[in-house]
Amino acid sequence: MSRGAPNPAEARRETLRLDKWLWQARFFKTRALAAALVSKGRVRVNGQPAARPSRGVGAGDVLTFPQGRAIRVVRIRALGERRGPASEAQGLYDDLDPPGAQGEAEGPASA
C-alpha cells in the first residue's frame, strides 16, 4: 500500500529564496542588503534563526527581522513573481505588528 495518494502534509510546497522574497516585498532596497542581514543571523523564520539567504520560504511562514529602528513581524501570504510597485508588494504579506507599534518604537512625538 505504498502507492496510495500522497499525504498533503508531505506535498512539496512552493518556496522562494528568503533574500529574494524580502527584496520583492520591498523591505530592502537590494537583495544584497537582505542577504547580508540574513547572513548575520538577524532574520527568524517561524521563530528559528535563518542561517542562509538561500533558505526557502513560502506562504504561511512568519518572518521576524529588524527594519530601521523597528522589529517587523510579517506572515507571508504569497510569493512574488517580480519586484513590483509598493501596492503589489503589500499583497505579499500580512503585517503582524500591533497597530501603532512602529510609531512607538521611534519615541514620543513632539507637540
Number of C-alpha atoms within 10 A of each C-alpha: 4 5 5 6 7 9 7 8 7 7 8 7 11 11 14 18 16 24 26 25 28 24 21 25 25 19 19 18 12 14 19 14 15 20 21 14 20 22 17 13 15 14 25 17 20 14 11 12 17 21 15 18 23 15 15 18 22 18 16 14 17 21 24 20 19 13 11 8 9 15 13 18 19 18 19 21 17 20 21 18 9 13 15 13 11 12 9 14 21 16 14 20 20 15 16 13 14 8 9 8 12 14 11 11 11 11 8 8 7 4 3
